[in-house]
Amino acid sequence: MAAIVKTDFNFPGQVGKYVGKVRDVYDVDGKYLVMVVSDRISAFDVVLPAGIPYKGQVLNLIASKFLDATTDILPNWKIAVPDPAVTIGYKCEPFKVEMVIRGYLAGHAWREYKAGKRTLCGVPLPDGMVENQKLPEPIITPTSKAAEGHDEDISKEEIIASGLVGKEDYEKLEEYTKAIFQRGTEIAAKQGLILVDTKYEFGKKDGQIYLMDEVHTPDSSRYFYAEGYEERLAKGERQKQLSKEFVREWLMANGFQGQEGQKVPEMTPEVVNGITDRYIELFEHITGDAFTRSEYTAEGMEANIAACLKDLK
């Protein structure tokens, strides 16, 4: 099965195209966005040389399911999924912050804590915590969206004072973030999972706040397996994760961390197929649905998108 790592579509009314690390986004009539989730895969801010078949479908279908599961909380940008790896939605004016929410002391938050910090994005953290411990309550640790390079931690007070987001809108974003995270936590628990942390992007259309982008995918979120969590925590052992951390671990084990002079290890067919299998495993664990491996091509994808756009006009 060939991975789709590049698209070069041209739709009626198309006024722009943005190519990210993983996604190709087409702007149609300045009203709609066609988000193609390619099979490209990135790690350590590097796009790896081989694509991963079905990866785009996995991420897009997980995001679609969670967008549908949160429509009672607030509207979202999704209009249709004309192809398993594609979402068509409304073009919104994005807020210039990402809303990161954490239920556990893991990842970046743990690294900051371990270095001695007891405040993260203006939020105080209690003393005496250990890695992967549950926080007293979920905390919001926003980042400013950088045009280039890495996003930077920023506090609520800095966001409002700098005018990045107005006070009223920001407080709504916090309210929505907590509600979506709670919903994601409940859904994950039914699957025997812990939603550890995640990030959300929001935008505005016609004066209304919309949820945008991917939601609760293993690329934007960290999950632990609930079974054995307490035992591993008590022993100071690493938690069993459901994320793309396994890709980073494979790269590191083969001498690559994205640093200058390092070479990406060979991605043999066995390695690629193994990563595909893990992504499908992620899909089935997170959604509780069986994943269908069906043939797909860029040409078929383009035809499905074009037919959907025609119906929107």
C-alpha positions as CSV (number, residue, x, y, z in Angstrom):
1,M,0.0,0.0,0.0
2,A,1.6,3.3,-1.1
3,A,1.5,6.2,1.4
4,I,0.1,9.6,0.2
5,V,2.9,12.0,1.2
6,K,2.1,14.9,-1.3
7,T,-1.0,16.4,-2.8
8,D,-1.2,19.0,-5.5
9,F,-4.8,19.6,-6.0
10,N,-6.5,22.5,-7.7
11,F,-10.2,23.0,-6.9
12,P,-12.6,25.6,-8.4
13,G,-12.5,28.7,-6.2
14,Q,-9.1,27.7,-4.6
15,V,-7.3,30.8,-3.4
16,G,-4.5,29.4,-1.4
17,K,-2.6,26.3,-0.2
18,Y,-0.6,25.8,3.0
19,V,1.8,22.8,3.4
20,G,2.6,21.9,7.0
21,K,4.7,19.1,8.4
22,V,1.8,16.6,8.0
23,R,-1.1,18.4,6.5
24,D,-1.9,20.1,3.2
25,V,-4.6,22.8,3.7
26,Y,-6.5,24.2,0.7
27,D,-8.4,27.5,1.0
28,V,-11.5,27.6,-1.1
29,D,-13.3,30.9,-1.8
30,G,-11.9,32.2,1.5
31,K,-14.8,30.4,3.2
32,Y,-13.8,26.8,3.4
33,L,-10.7,24.8,4.3
34,V,-9.9,21.4,2.9
35,M,-7.6,19.7,5.3
36,V,-5.8,16.8,3.9
37,V,-4.0,14.7,6.6
38,S,-1.2,13.2,4.6
39,D,0.8,10.0,5.5
40,R,3.9,12.1,6.3
41,I,5.3,11.6,9.7
42,S,7.4,14.0,11.7
43,A,9.5,13.7,14.9
44,F,11.9,16.1,16.5
45,D,10.6,18.8,14.1
46,V,11.8,16.8,11.1
47,V,9.6,15.2,8.4
48,L,10.9,11.6,8.1
49,P,11.7,10.4,4.6
50,A,9.1,7.6,4.4
51,G,5.3,8.0,4.6
52,I,3.2,5.7,6.8
53,P,0.2,4.2,5.0
54,Y,-3.1,4.8,6.7
55,K,-1.6,7.3,9.2
56,G,-3.5,10.2,7.7
57,Q,-6.8,8.3,7.9
58,V,-6.2,7.3,11.5
59,L,-5.6,10.9,12.7
60,N,-8.4,12.4,10.6
61,L,-11.0,9.8,11.7
62,I,-10.1,10.1,15.4
63,A,-10.4,13.9,15.2
64,S,-13.7,13.6,13.4
65,K,-15.1,11.4,16.0
66,F,-14.1,13.7,18.9
67,L,-15.4,16.8,17.0
68,D,-18.8,15.1,16.7
69,A,-18.7,14.1,20.4
70,T,-18.3,17.8,21.5
71,T,-20.8,19.6,19.4
72,D,-23.1,20.1,22.5
73,I,-20.3,22.1,24.2
74,L,-19.5,24.5,21.3
75,P,-19.7,24.5,17.5
76,N,-16.7,23.3,15.5
77,W,-15.2,23.9,12.1
78,K,-16.1,20.5,10.5
79,I,-18.6,20.3,7.7
80,A,-17.9,17.0,6.1
81,V,-15.4,14.1,5.8
82,P,-15.5,13.3,2.1
83,D,-12.5,11.0,2.3
84,P,-11.1,9.1,5.3
85,A,-8.0,11.4,5.4
86,V,-9.8,14.6,4.6
87,T,-12.0,17.1,6.5
88,I,-13.7,20.1,4.9
89,G,-14.7,22.8,7.3
90,Y,-15.3,26.5,7.8
91,K,-12.5,28.9,7.6
92,C,-12.2,30.7,10.9
93,E,-10.0,33.5,12.2
94,P,-7.7,31.6,14.6
95,F,-6.8,32.8,18.1
96,K,-3.1,33.3,18.4
97,V,-2.8,30.9,21.3
98,E,-3.0,27.2,21.7
99,M,-4.9,26.0,24.8
100,V,-2.9,23.3,26.4
101,I,-4.5,21.4,29.3
102,R,-2.9,18.9,31.6
103,G,-4.4,16.5,34.0
104,Y,-1.1,14.9,35.0
105,L,2.5,16.0,35.6
106,A,4.1,14.6,32.5
107,G,6.2,15.7,29.5
108,H,7.1,19.4,29.3
109,A,5.4,20.1,32.6
110,W,7.4,17.4,34.4
111,R,10.7,18.6,32.8
112,E,10.0,22.2,34.1
113,Y,9.0,20.9,37.5
114,K,12.1,18.6,37.8
115,A,14.2,21.7,37.0
116,G,12.8,23.3,40.1
117,K,10.0,25.4,38.7
118,R,6.8,25.5,40.8
119,T,4.8,27.8,38.5
120,L,3.9,26.9,34.9
121,C,2.3,29.6,32.7
122,G,1.3,31.5,35.9
123,V,-0.3,28.4,37.5
124,P,1.2,27.3,40.9
125,L,2.2,23.6,41.3
126,P,2.3,21.9,44.7
127,D,5.6,20.6,46.1
128,G,6.4,16.9,46.4
129,M,4.9,15.6,43.2
130,V,6.5,12.8,41.1
131,E,6.5,12.3,37.3
132,N,3.1,11.2,35.8
133,Q,1.2,11.9,39.1
134,K,-2.3,13.2,38.7
135,L,-2.6,16.9,39.4
136,P,-5.1,18.1,42.0
137,E,-7.2,19.4,39.1
138,P,-6.5,20.0,35.4
139,I,-4.4,23.1,34.7
140,I,-4.4,25.2,31.5
141,T,-0.9,26.1,30.3
142,P,-1.3,28.0,27.0
143,T,1.3,28.6,24.4
144,S,1.7,31.5,22.0
145,K,1.6,30.3,18.4
146,A,4.9,31.0,16.8
147,A,5.1,31.8,13.1
148,E,8.5,30.1,13.1
149,G,10.2,27.8,15.6
150,H,8.7,26.5,18.8
151,D,5.6,27.8,20.6
152,E,6.3,29.5,23.9
153,D,4.7,29.1,27.3
154,I,2.6,32.1,28.2
155,S,0.3,33.0,31.1
156,K,-3.4,34.0,31.1
157,E,-2.4,37.4,32.4
158,E,0.3,37.9,29.7
159,I,-2.2,36.9,27.0
160,I,-4.8,39.4,28.1
161,A,-2.3,42.2,28.8
162,S,-0.7,41.8,25.4
163,G,-4.0,41.8,23.6
164,L,-3.4,38.4,22.0
165,V,-6.9,37.5,23.2
166,G,-9.5,39.7,24.9
167,K,-10.4,39.0,28.5
168,E,-14.0,37.9,27.8
169,D,-13.0,35.6,24.9
170,Y,-10.1,34.1,26.8
171,E,-12.3,33.2,29.8
172,K,-14.6,31.5,27.3
173,L,-11.7,29.6,25.8
174,E,-10.7,28.4,29.3
175,E,-14.3,27.3,30.0
176,Y,-14.5,25.4,26.7
177,T,-11.1,23.8,27.2
178,K,-12.0,22.4,30.6
179,A,-15.3,21.1,29.2
180,I,-13.8,19.4,26.2
181,F,-11.0,17.9,28.3
182,Q,-13.6,16.5,30.7
183,R,-15.5,14.9,27.8
184,G,-12.3,13.4,26.4
185,T,-11.4,12.1,29.8
186,E,-14.8,10.3,30.1
187,I,-14.5,8.8,26.6
188,A,-10.9,7.7,27.2
189,A,-11.9,6.0,30.6
190,K,-14.5,3.9,28.8
191,Q,-11.6,2.6,26.6
192,G,-9.4,1.8,29.6
193,L,-7.3,4.9,28.9
194,I,-6.2,8.1,30.8
195,L,-6.2,11.3,28.8
196,V,-3.0,12.9,30.3
197,D,-2.7,16.2,28.4
198,T,-3.8,17.7,25.1
199,K,-4.1,20.9,23.2
200,Y,-7.0,22.7,21.4
201,E,-7.1,25.4,18.8
202,F,-10.0,27.8,18.6
203,G,-11.1,30.5,16.1
204,K,-13.9,32.8,15.4
205,K,-16.5,32.9,12.6
206,D,-19.3,35.5,12.5
207,G,-18.5,36.5,16.1
208,Q,-18.9,33.0,17.4
209,I,-16.1,30.9,18.9
210,Y,-15.4,27.6,17.1
211,L,-13.3,24.6,17.9
212,M,-10.8,24.0,15.2
213,D,-8.2,21.5,14.0
214,E,-7.6,18.0,15.3
215,V,-8.9,16.9,18.6
216,H,-7.7,14.1,21.0
217,T,-5.5,12.4,18.4
218,P,-2.3,10.6,19.4
219,D,-0.3,13.4,17.7
220,S,-1.9,16.1,19.8
221,S,-2.6,14.2,23.0
222,R,-0.9,11.9,25.5
223,Y,-2.7,8.8,26.7
224,F,-1.7,6.3,29.4
225,Y,-3.2,2.9,29.8
226,A,-5.3,3.0,33.0
227,E,-4.6,-0.7,33.9
228,G,-1.4,-0.8,35.9
229,Y,-1.1,3.0,36.1
230,E,-1.1,3.2,40.0
231,E,1.4,0.3,40.3
232,R,3.8,1.8,37.8
233,L,3.5,5.2,39.5
234,A,4.2,3.7,43.0
235,K,7.3,1.9,41.6
236,G,8.6,5.0,39.7
237,E,8.3,3.1,36.5
238,R,7.5,4.6,33.0
239,Q,3.9,4.6,32.1
240,K,2.6,2.6,29.2
241,Q,1.7,5.3,26.7
242,L,-0.6,5.5,23.7
243,S,1.0,8.2,21.6
244,K,3.5,8.5,18.8
245,E,6.3,8.4,21.5
246,F,7.2,4.9,20.1
247,V,8.4,6.6,16.9
248,R,10.7,9.0,18.8
249,E,12.0,6.1,20.9
250,W,12.9,4.1,17.7
251,L,14.7,7.1,16.3
252,M,16.6,7.7,19.5
253,A,17.6,4.0,19.8
254,N,19.1,4.4,16.3
255,G,21.0,7.6,17.1
256,F,18.7,10.3,15.8
257,Q,17.2,13.2,17.8
258,G,17.0,15.8,15.1
259,Q,20.3,17.4,15.9
260,E,22.7,18.7,13.3
261,G,24.8,16.1,11.6
262,Q,22.6,13.2,12.7
263,K,21.1,11.0,10.0
264,V,17.6,9.5,10.0
265,P,17.9,5.7,10.3
266,E,16.8,3.6,7.3
267,M,13.0,3.2,7.3
268,T,12.8,-0.3,5.9
269,P,9.4,-1.8,4.8
270,E,9.3,-3.7,8.0
271,V,9.8,-0.5,10.1
272,V,7.1,1.3,8.0
273,N,4.6,-1.5,8.3
274,G,5.3,-1.7,12.0
275,I,4.5,2.0,12.5
276,T,1.3,1.6,10.4
277,D,0.2,-1.3,12.7
278,R,0.8,0.8,15.8
279,Y,-1.2,3.7,14.4
280,I,-4.1,1.4,13.6
281,E,-3.8,0.0,17.2
282,L,-4.0,3.5,18.5
283,F,-7.1,4.2,16.5
284,E,-8.9,1.1,17.7
285,H,-7.9,1.6,21.4
286,I,-8.9,5.3,21.4
287,T,-12.2,5.0,19.4
288,G,-13.3,1.5,20.2
289,D,-14.0,1.0,16.5
290,A,-12.5,-1.5,14.1
291,F,-10.2,0.1,11.5
292,T,-10.9,-0.8,7.8
293,R,-7.8,-1.0,5.6
294,S,-9.1,0.0,2.1
295,E,-7.3,1.0,-1.0
296,Y,-6.9,4.7,-1.5
297,T,-5.2,7.0,-4.0
298,A,-4.6,10.7,-4.4
299,E,-6.8,10.7,-7.5
300,G,-9.7,9.1,-5.6
301,M,-9.2,11.6,-2.8
302,E,-9.3,14.6,-5.1
303,A,-12.5,13.3,-6.8
304,N,-14.2,12.9,-3.4
305,I,-13.2,16.4,-2.3
306,A,-14.3,18.0,-5.6
307,A,-17.8,16.3,-5.4
308,C,-18.2,17.6,-1.8
309,L,-17.2,21.1,-2.6
310,K,-19.6,21.1,-5.6
311,D,-22.4,20.4,-3.2
312,L,-21.4,23.2,-0.9
313,K,-21.5,25.8,-3.6
